[in-house]
Amino acid sequence: MTRRHSLLFALLMLVLPVTAHAAGAWSTWLRMYTCADLAALRDTVWMASAEAGLVYYVRGTGTFGSYTREPGGLASNTLSALAIDRSNRIWAATPQFGVSRLAANRSTWDLVNAFDGLPSDTVNVLRADGDTVWVGTQRGIALWDGTQVAGSVPDLGTASPFRSDIVTGIVVLRDSLFVSTTDGVYVARLSQRLATWANVDGGLGSTNVRSLASDGRELFALSSGNTYRWSMTSRTWGVAGGQGSVKKLTDGFGRILSISATGIYRWSVNQWLLVSGSPGADGSSEGGQEFTSDPDGVLLSFGNGLLRTQASPTWSAVEPPGPAGNSIQNLLVDGPRVWVNTFGEGVARWDGTRWRNWFPTACSAASDTVFANPAFAFTLLRDRSGNIWTSHWEQGIERIDPTVNPPHFTHVLSTCGVPTADTLCRHTDGWSSAVDSAGFVYIGGDTPDRGTLEPMGIDVYDPSGNIVINWKTTNAGLGDNQVRAITVSKDGQIWAGFASRGVSYDTLAATGSDRSRLPTFEPVVGLENTDIFGLVAQGDSIWVLTTSNVRRVSRTTHALVSQLEIPAGPAPRGAVRPIDVGPDGSVWVGTSDGVRHFKRGGGYEDFKTTNSPLANNELRAVCVDKATGVVWFGTAAGINRYDPNYVAPTPPALTRLDMLLYPNPLSLTRMGLQLRLRGNTTSYRGEVLDLSGRVVREFAVSGNDAVIWDGRDQDGKFVQPGVYFVHARGGGREGIARAVVLH
């Protein structure tokens, strides 16, 4: 017997399936604004959000949790529809990546997409019928039969029975499958395998149908602000109104519901009944509220950032936790706390367990326990006394004492009621900042309109928060009054980076102990006309972020020393803090295409949405906790925390390696195939073997449910249909499973 045949024989004596789920080095925080779909069980309410992933509320404990996008997990933080099948799997549809499925034990995810047979990865609607799930997409409807996509309408290469393939609603009513689209409603018989479709538009005010709903006996459609009731006898639609202009129609556990400006209505014995105390629709096209019924007939809704539950006389309301907003402009690690600035959503503070948020208000400096107005927040700085400084364009400069509760606010500068064109407002347009060893604070200016409103240069504040002096191009030799970056090196030199004017420096000793004397800035040779976005002083190096690379400048000689390339330029809307240096000397750079981590001693690694849970590839802020090395990322769509020193816990010793290959059997298409592996450990290495024992392809993956084989051999050629064996090693054990490849 040859070696490869003896290996194959030995592998055949080994074993098969089970699941595992591991935590990682990443955390994600997102604010939920919008609910695209809602499913309420007795114990848990599930919410498909448009920006915060899959959010859930545990009714017994009053606590929220969420699943956010990560490789091998939820495919997107933007969801479009939700369904729960008979086996208690959660189906979460996306508008771009197909449908993610959360296992009944809530530990593993898999993905059903166009590769598996969906007509499109843009999914609009889901309808579960037992373990069968109907999937409505932008290009038709597909049926998941419990194990695979069994078919679609229109099928690939065949004419569509629909005038529009954009599916907006699906209802299974006895032996009939009803499908609504943006141009008509259609019905086919399940017993006839959907062989013949009939167009049933009669009586509708418009063929652009928004949704369908059913209680298992009756069928309703929403079109042009009206609800229509289907007649099985006349096979036409009739208006069933009384609610006013209807914005949304849905169903849940045998109850048909609709909403208008006056509230939520429930269909009952030939009429719509207004539900007492229910929220009404807003003026948007979708009405701003998602709503449903639980198994006991209790209604729930989500709108205006609140989850409401039916109660008498007033519905109860709870708010999902999260930062003030997702459009992050800056963030700052402050010991156990993290401060977060957003553009127009306010300021947030994380204390290690919960968020405290300050939302935009009318500008007023009357109170010392709140911001004058937390909107348009850019600068974030911690001074030597532990106070936090923030700038709010056209609102003011704040100094916050976070050690008391509530925090104490000193309105260092308030421009409430001052016209934007007034030069005083320029001193609120802070962007960059730094603090020196004596406690003096430096705030670099920007401007909302460079052509009309000249930036302030650099304002210098003493340790007590009083303005000392203003440095500009005309009195201190700044390269430009738009100061994008400031840093102070350990020898008391101050460095400033400008828009299109490079980097300049001077020694703070020249300005006197009270900083009242003017400095004379000198430019760094070689950077004179460079667009600067970030500066960080670390040891003997000054790290400089430009539009195209990172430059290292010697602190002592002021000469350029080295250059590092980045994958893309800084964020297009401007990043306040796009570069930082870790305690180990490694450099972290946020760009418009993810994060690049330059390792000390050489080499780099990139983090993007394709290979990490990063909330968005547009980075506006990067801040390293100097005590722990943990890195915080502020993006255009949320916040991430990453621990580069995280070590996964050692998995328990296995008595055997169990593994499941799926889908199996699987079809080889012109795009290949996607064979996934799920088992009882956290990472796997191995080979795909043919019947002769020849190694067809090797693989190495982390986590469960990862694709281990695309149907190609080591030379990149597609294999032939047939039986293959997967030999995997993990957790100190090895196993084998069989996969069948079909045409």
LUMROTOR-717964 format. One line per field, with one value per residue (C-alpha): residue in one letter; chain; x, y, z. Coordinates in steps of 0.1 Angstrom, whole numbers. Each point is the difference from the previous one (the first is absolute). Last residue first. Example, Ala and Ser with C-alpha at 12.3 -4.5 7.8 and 13.67 -1.06 7.14 Angstrom:
2
lumba	[S,A]
mivex	[A,A]
X	[137,-14]
Y	[-11,-34]
Z	[71,7]
This chain:
743
lumba	[H,L,V,V,A,R,A,I,G,E,R,G,G,G,R,A,H,V,F,Y,V,G,P,Q,V,F,K,G,D,Q,D,R,G,D,W,I,V,A,D,N,G,S,V,A,F,E,R,V,V,R,G,S,L,D,L,V,E,G,R,Y,S,T,T,N,G,R,L,R,L,Q,L,G,M,R,T,L,S,L,P,N,P,Y,L,L,M,D,L,R,T,L,A,P,P,T,P,A,V,Y,N,P,D,Y,R,N,I,G,A,A,T,G,F,W,V,V,G,T,A,K,D,V,C,V,A,R,L,E,N,N,A,L,P,S,N,T,T,K,F,D,E,Y,G,G,G,R,K,F,H,R,V,G,D,S,T,G,V,W,V,S,G,D,P,G,V,D,I,P,R,V,A,G,R,P,A,P,G,A,P,I,E,L,Q,S,V,L,A,H,T,T,R,S,V,R,R,V,N,S,T,T,L,V,W,I,S,D,G,Q,A,V,L,G,F,I,D,T,N,E,L,G,V,V,P,E,F,T,P,L,R,S,R,D,S,G,T,A,A,L,T,D,Y,S,V,G,R,S,A,F,G,A,W,I,Q,G,D,K,S,V,T,I,A,R,V,Q,N,D,G,L,G,A,N,T,T,K,W,N,I,V,I,N,G,S,P,D,Y,V,D,I,G,M,P,E,L,T,G,R,D,P,T,D,G,G,I,Y,V,F,G,A,S,D,V,A,S,S,W,G,D,T,H,R,C,L,T,D,A,T,P,V,G,C,T,S,L,V,H,T,F,H,P,P,N,V,T,P,D,I,R,E,I,G,Q,E,W,H,S,T,W,I,N,G,S,R,D,R,L,L,T,F,A,F,A,P,N,A,F,V,T,D,S,A,A,S,C,A,T,P,F,W,N,R,W,R,T,G,D,W,R,A,V,G,E,G,F,T,N,V,W,V,R,P,G,D,V,L,L,N,Q,I,S,N,G,A,P,G,P,P,E,V,A,S,W,T,P,S,A,Q,T,R,L,L,G,N,G,F,S,L,L,V,G,D,P,D,S,T,F,E,Q,G,G,E,S,S,G,D,A,G,P,S,G,S,V,L,L,W,Q,N,V,S,W,R,Y,I,G,T,A,S,I,S,L,I,R,G,F,G,D,T,L,K,K,V,S,G,Q,G,G,A,V,G,W,T,R,S,T,M,S,W,R,Y,T,N,G,S,S,L,A,F,L,E,R,G,D,S,A,L,S,R,V,N,T,S,G,L,G,G,D,V,N,A,W,T,A,L,R,Q,S,L,R,A,V,Y,V,G,D,T,T,S,V,F,L,S,D,R,L,V,V,I,G,T,V,I,D,S,R,F,P,S,A,T,G,L,D,P,V,S,G,A,V,Q,T,G,D,W,L,A,I,G,R,Q,T,G,V,W,V,T,D,G,D,A,R,L,V,N,V,T,D,S,P,L,G,D,F,A,N,V,L,D,W,T,S,R,N,A,A,L,R,S,V,G,F,Q,P,T,A,A,W,I,R,N,S,R,D,I,A,L,A,S,L,T,N,S,A,L,G,G,P,E,R,T,Y,S,G,F,T,G,T,G,R,V,Y,Y,V,L,G,A,E,A,S,A,M,W,V,T,D,R,L,A,A,L,D,A,C,T,Y,M,R,L,W,T,S,W,A,G,A,A,H,A,T,V,P,L,V,L,M,L,L,A,F,L,L,S,H,R,R,T,M]
mivex	[A,A,A,A,A,A,A,A,A,A,A,A,A,A,A,A,A,A,A,A,A,A,A,A,A,A,A,A,A,A,A,A,A,A,A,A,A,A,A,A,A,A,A,A,A,A,A,A,A,A,A,A,A,A,A,A,A,A,A,A,A,A,A,A,A,A,A,A,A,A,A,A,A,A,A,A,A,A,A,A,A,A,A,A,A,A,A,A,A,A,A,A,A,A,A,A,A,A,A,A,A,A,A,A,A,A,A,A,A,A,A,A,A,A,A,A,A,A,A,A,A,A,A,A,A,A,A,A,A,A,A,A,A,A,A,A,A,A,A,A,A,A,A,A,A,A,A,A,A,A,A,A,A,A,A,A,A,A,A,A,A,A,A,A,A,A,A,A,A,A,A,A,A,A,A,A,A,A,A,A,A,A,A,A,A,A,A,A,A,A,A,A,A,A,A,A,A,A,A,A,A,A,A,A,A,A,A,A,A,A,A,A,A,A,A,A,A,A,A,A,A,A,A,A,A,A,A,A,A,A,A,A,A,A,A,A,A,A,A,A,A,A,A,A,A,A,A,A,A,A,A,A,A,A,A,A,A,A,A,A,A,A,A,A,A,A,A,A,A,A,A,A,A,A,A,A,A,A,A,A,A,A,A,A,A,A,A,A,A,A,A,A,A,A,A,A,A,A,A,A,A,A,A,A,A,A,A,A,A,A,A,A,A,A,A,A,A,A,A,A,A,A,A,A,A,A,A,A,A,A,A,A,A,A,A,A,A,A,A,A,A,A,A,A,A,A,A,A,A,A,A,A,A,A,A,A,A,A,A,A,A,A,A,A,A,A,A,A,A,A,A,A,A,A,A,A,A,A,A,A,A,A,A,A,A,A,A,A,A,A,A,A,A,A,A,A,A,A,A,A,A,A,A,A,A,A,A,A,A,A,A,A,A,A,A,A,A,A,A,A,A,A,A,A,A,A,A,A,A,A,A,A,A,A,A,A,A,A,A,A,A,A,A,A,A,A,A,A,A,A,A,A,A,A,A,A,A,A,A,A,A,A,A,A,A,A,A,A,A,A,A,A,A,A,A,A,A,A,A,A,A,A,A,A,A,A,A,A,A,A,A,A,A,A,A,A,A,A,A,A,A,A,A,A,A,A,A,A,A,A,A,A,A,A,A,A,A,A,A,A,A,A,A,A,A,A,A,A,A,A,A,A,A,A,A,A,A,A,A,A,A,A,A,A,A,A,A,A,A,A,A,A,A,A,A,A,A,A,A,A,A,A,A,A,A,A,A,A,A,A,A,A,A,A,A,A,A,A,A,A,A,A,A,A,A,A,A,A,A,A,A,A,A,A,A,A,A,A,A,A,A,A,A,A,A,A,A,A,A,A,A,A,A,A,A,A,A,A,A,A,A,A,A,A,A,A,A,A,A,A,A,A,A,A,A,A,A,A,A,A,A,A,A,A,A,A,A,A,A,A,A,A,A,A,A,A,A,A,A,A,A,A,A,A,A,A,A,A,A,A,A,A,A,A,A,A,A,A,A,A,A,A,A,A,A,A,A,A,A,A,A,A,A,A,A,A,A,A,A,A,A,A,A,A,A,A,A,A,A,A,A,A,A,A,A,A,A,A,A,A,A,A,A,A,A,A,A,A,A,A,A,A,A,A,A,A,A,A,A,A,A,A,A]
X	[-222,3,27,-5,19,13,13,33,14,30,8,22,-28,0,10,-22,-1,-27,-10,-13,-27,-7,-3,33,22,3,35,19,32,-5,-34,-32,-34,0,11,2,-27,-4,-29,22,29,35,8,29,-4,17,-13,-2,22,-1,-16,-13,-36,10,14,-7,26,4,2,-27,-7,-24,-11,-32,-7,-15,15,-12,2,-6,-1,14,-12,-8,-20,9,-30,1,-8,5,-4,17,28,-5,28,8,36,4,7,6,19,-18,9,29,-14,7,28,-7,31,-12,-31,-25,-28,-24,-23,-27,-9,25,26,15,26,12,33,10,37,-7,13,4,-36,3,-22,-9,-26,-18,3,-20,1,-31,-10,32,-10,30,12,-24,-9,37,30,35,32,35,36,30,17,-30,-31,-17,-37,-21,-37,-28,-4,-6,30,7,36,14,38,18,23,-9,-21,-21,3,-29,-13,-33,-10,-22,-8,-12,-31,20,14,38,17,2,19,28,38,27,28,32,23,-11,22,-10,35,-11,-36,8,-29,-18,-23,-33,-15,-24,-20,25,4,31,16,25,27,24,-25,-35,-14,-31,-11,-30,-17,27,-2,36,13,30,5,36,16,-21,-11,11,-24,10,-18,-18,4,-30,6,0,34,14,-8,36,-2,-28,26,-11,-14,-16,-16,-13,-19,-28,-24,23,19,13,29,8,34,2,26,-27,-17,-32,-25,-23,-20,-24,9,-18,18,29,37,0,26,-11,-15,-15,-4,-20,5,-27,9,-8,-36,-10,-7,19,29,6,-17,18,-21,16,-9,-35,-12,-11,-37,-7,19,7,-37,-7,34,29,19,27,-5,30,-3,25,5,37,9,-17,-36,-11,-29,-13,-34,-14,-26,-10,26,-14,-33,16,7,-37,-12,-19,-21,2,-31,19,37,12,37,15,-35,11,-20,-1,-7,-32,15,36,32,-9,11,-9,15,-22,7,-30,-30,11,20,0,34,7,24,0,15,25,22,27,-26,-20,-9,-28,-5,-28,-36,-26,-28,5,-18,8,11,-16,5,12,-34,-8,23,-28,-1,-32,7,21,3,22,4,11,9,4,24,35,-8,-8,-6,-20,-3,-26,-17,12,37,7,24,8,16,13,2,22,30,-11,2,-10,-23,-6,-24,-23,-31,-16,-18,-5,16,-21,-27,-33,-27,-31,-36,-32,-33,-24,-35,5,29,13,37,23,35,15,23,-27,-18,-3,-33,-15,-35,-12,-20,12,24,16,-14,18,12,26,-5,15,-30,17,-4,9,-26,-1,-22,-19,9,-25,-19,-31,2,-23,-24,-2,-31,-15,3,33,29,24,9,31,-2,-16,27,-6,9,-11,-3,-12,1,7,33,13,-11,10,-13,18,-7,-38,-17,-31,-9,-35,8,-6,1,-9,22,-11,-2,-38,-4,34,-4,32,-2,18,18,4,30,7,2,-1,-13,-21,-7,-25,1,36,2,14,21,14,23,7,-20,7,-29,-20,-36,-4,-34,13,37,1,26,-1,31,2,25,3,6,-36,-8,15,-25,9,-9,12,-3,11,27,22,-4,-24,2,-29,6,-31,-8,-11,11,38,7,29,6,22,17,18,-4,-23,-24,0,-1,37,15,26,38,3,-33,-25,-10,24,8,9,24,13,-6,-34,-16,13,-22,10,-19,9,27,0,-5,-28,11,-25,11,-9,7,-36,-13,24,-5,29,0,23,32,27,23,-19,-17,10,17,27,25,-27,-1,-7,24,9,2,9,-7,-36,-11,-26,26,2,-6,13,-19,14,29,-13,-34,4,-24,2,-14,-1,-1,-27,-5,-34,15,5,-1,15,4,22,32,29,27,11,9,-6,28,28,17,-17,-31,-18,-21,-18,-11,-26,-12,-34,6,-32,-4,34,4,18,20,11,24,3,-7,-33,-11,-16,-16,-7,-22,7,-19,-35,11,-1,14,7,12,18,7,17,21,22,33,31,27,23,25,29,27,-22,-28,-3,-29,0,-21,-6,8,22,26,31,5,-1,31,20,-11,10,34,5,-9,25,28,-5,-14]
Y	[196,-17,-1,-24,7,-26,7,-6,6,12,9,24,27,0,-21,-6,-26,7,-28,3,-18,11,29,10,26,36,13,23,-21,-13,-12,20,-6,30,-18,9,26,10,-13,-3,21,4,-16,-20,-18,-24,-11,-31,-23,-34,-28,-18,10,37,18,35,9,13,28,10,26,5,-35,-20,0,20,-1,17,-10,29,-9,10,31,-20,-23,-30,-12,-11,-32,11,37,-4,-20,-10,-7,-18,-2,-25,-1,37,20,32,30,21,35,23,24,37,21,20,9,17,24,10,30,8,9,27,-16,6,-27,-8,-18,-20,4,-4,31,22,-6,7,24,-1,24,7,-34,-7,-38,-5,-19,-20,-36,-13,-14,15,31,9,-5,1,-15,14,-11,14,1,16,-9,24,-5,12,7,1,15,37,-1,-6,-5,-20,2,-25,14,-26,25,6,29,19,12,12,24,28,-18,21,-5,-21,-23,-2,-12,-36,-33,18,1,5,26,5,25,34,26,20,-9,-7,-12,-20,0,-32,3,-19,-1,13,29,7,-15,11,-20,20,-23,1,-13,2,33,-5,22,-4,13,19,12,4,33,4,-36,-4,23,1,36,24,16,32,0,30,9,-4,-37,5,-17,18,-5,-10,-29,-14,-10,4,-22,1,-27,1,29,-17,-1,4,-20,14,-11,13,-7,-6,-28,-27,10,21,-8,20,-10,15,37,22,33,-10,-5,16,28,13,34,0,-37,-1,-6,11,8,-8,-12,-11,-37,-2,-18,29,0,5,5,-12,13,15,-12,26,0,8,-24,-24,-5,-22,9,-17,10,-15,-2,1,-6,10,-26,5,-33,12,-7,-6,7,-3,11,31,22,17,28,6,10,31,12,6,-16,-27,26,-2,-14,-26,8,-15,-3,-17,-14,-18,-32,-22,-37,-12,-16,12,-14,10,37,14,29,12,22,16,-2,11,-32,-21,-5,-24,0,-28,7,-24,27,-4,5,-26,11,-5,26,-7,3,14,-3,-2,33,22,-34,-12,3,37,13,34,-3,-6,-13,-19,-36,-28,-33,-7,-37,-23,-35,-31,-25,13,36,9,37,15,34,12,-12,27,-8,-26,2,-30,-1,-33,-7,-24,23,28,-15,26,0,21,5,-30,-2,-28,20,8,-33,-31,-15,-10,23,-12,10,-10,6,23,-8,-29,-20,-9,-2,27,-3,35,17,21,-32,-36,-16,-28,-14,-26,-27,-29,-13,34,26,23,35,21,37,29,2,-17,30,25,23,-19,-29,-2,-15,-23,13,-19,-23,14,-27,-8,-17,-32,-21,13,15,18,37,18,38,32,8,-34,-35,-35,-34,-35,-25,-37,-1,32,20,31,31,34,36,1,33,1,-31,-6,-22,-34,7,-30,-24,-26,-38,2,-29,2,37,18,30,32,25,35,24,-6,-38,-23,-35,-22,-38,-18,-34,-6,35,15,30,12,29,32,-8,21,-13,31,5,-38,-14,-26,-6,-38,-12,-38,-22,-35,-27,10,-36,-9,-7,33,18,34,36,34,36,29,24,8,-36,-21,-38,-23,-37,-20,-34,14,36,5,37,18,38,26,-20,19,-23,24,-11,-34,-34,4,-17,-27,1,-3,-8,28,-10,-20,-36,-24,24,-25,-19,11,5,35,14,29,31,25,24,27,-27,-19,-30,-27,-21,-36,-11,6,26,30,31,23,33,24,-19,15,-30,-9,-30,-21,-33,-7,23,26,0,-21,6,-18,11,-18,2,10,-36,3,9,36,2,28,8,15,24,33,11,-24,-26,-14,-35,-11,-37,-12,-34,12,29,36,27,35,26,28,0,24,-12,-25,-37,-12,-24,-17,34,25,21,7,-22,18,1,19,-6,3,-32,-19,17,-8,26,-8,19,-14,25,36,20,-9,-22,-34,-2,-31,1,-28,-20,-3,4,33,4,35,12,30,17,33,20,-25,14,-22,-14,-28,-21,-19,-23,-31,-21,-36,-21,-38,-26,-38,-27,-31,-29,-21,-35,16,19,-32,-13,33,-1,-36,10,29,-22,-26,-35]
Z	[-118,34,26,29,32,25,35,17,34,19,36,19,0,-38,-30,-30,-28,-25,-23,-36,-20,-35,-24,-17,16,-11,-8,24,-2,36,-10,-2,15,23,31,37,3,36,21,31,11,-15,-33,-16,-33,-24,-34,-21,21,-17,20,-30,8,0,30,14,25,36,24,25,26,29,11,-1,-37,-29,-34,-32,-36,-24,-37,-33,-19,-31,23,20,20,36,19,26,9,23,16,37,24,33,11,28,37,-2,25,8,-21,13,4,-29,7,-4,-3,-30,19,-23,8,-27,-4,-26,-36,-13,23,34,9,35,5,31,8,37,17,-31,-10,-37,-19,-37,-14,-33,-17,-31,-4,22,31,2,8,-19,-33,-26,21,0,22,-15,14,-1,-2,18,35,17,-20,-23,4,-30,6,-26,-34,6,24,37,9,30,7,21,27,27,19,-31,-25,-14,-33,-15,28,-15,-32,-29,-21,-25,27,-3,-31,-12,6,19,-8,26,-3,19,16,-9,18,31,15,35,-3,-32,-25,-10,-30,-5,-35,-26,14,27,35,19,28,21,13,29,25,-14,-14,-20,-29,-24,-31,-19,-36,-12,-14,24,8,-12,26,32,3,27,25,18,33,15,37,24,6,38,4,-30,-37,-9,24,-22,-26,-36,-28,-35,-21,-36,-16,-19,30,30,25,33,22,35,15,37,0,4,-33,-2,-27,-22,-31,-26,5,-25,7,-23,2,34,3,34,-7,-35,-5,32,38,24,36,36,1,35,8,33,-15,-25,-34,-34,-31,-32,-35,0,-34,-26,-8,-37,-22,27,9,31,14,18,31,21,38,23,38,26,27,7,-18,-31,-13,-36,-23,-36,-12,17,-18,33,-5,-34,16,15,-35,-5,-32,19,18,38,16,21,-5,32,9,31,9,31,3,32,-6,18,20,7,-15,-36,4,-34,-19,-29,-30,-18,-23,-35,-3,31,16,28,30,26,34,15,16,-27,-28,-18,-36,-25,-28,-25,13,-24,26,38,7,30,14,32,38,2,-13,-16,-30,-25,-35,-9,4,-16,20,30,4,28,-11,22,14,-4,6,-37,-6,-29,-17,-24,-32,-24,-7,27,29,22,35,13,37,20,-4,-23,-35,-26,-30,-31,-29,3,-22,21,26,37,9,7,22,-15,14,19,-3,18,-17,19,13,0,-15,-34,-2,-15,-12,-4,-25,-16,-9,10,7,22,1,26,-18,21,-27,-4,-24,-24,-6,-19,2,-20,-24,-29,-24,28,15,34,8,33,33,17,31,-8,-30,-27,-13,-37,-11,-14,31,15,-19,24,-5,12,4,-12,-26,-16,9,-10,18,-9,28,-3,18,-17,-30,-19,-18,0,-9,-1,-8,21,22,-13,-29,-15,-37,-21,-19,-25,-2,1,24,18,6,9,23,-9,23,-14,-1,-37,4,31,-5,23,1,22,18,12,16,-32,-11,-34,-7,-20,-31,-31,-21,11,11,3,-11,-24,4,1,-26,-1,2,-13,9,36,10,-8,36,9,-23,-14,7,-13,12,-22,-10,30,10,21,2,11,4,1,15,34,0,-3,-1,-16,-3,-17,-28,-27,-30,-18,-28,17,-17,-7,-31,6,1,37,15,4,25,21,11,27,19,26,32,13,-34,-6,-28,-22,-12,-27,-11,27,26,18,20,10,30,6,36,9,-24,4,-22,-8,-18,-18,-8,-22,-4,-32,-16,31,-11,25,-16,-1,38,31,28,32,36,32,38,3,9,-27,-25,-14,-37,-22,-32,-33,0,-13,14,30,13,36,5,36,6,24,-16,-12,-19,13,-26,-4,-28,-12,20,0,24,-26,-5,36,8,-18,-5,24,-1,33,23,27,36,20,36,16,20,-10,-33,-15,-28,-32,-26,-33,-17,11,-32,-16,30,-1,34,21,31,25,26,-13,-36,-20,-35,-15,-33,-15,33,-1,24,17,13,-6,23,-12,20,-15,15,-3,15,-11,-13,-4,-18,-6,-27,-14,6,-6,-16,-35,9,5,-34,-17,17,-11,-36,1,13,-26,9]
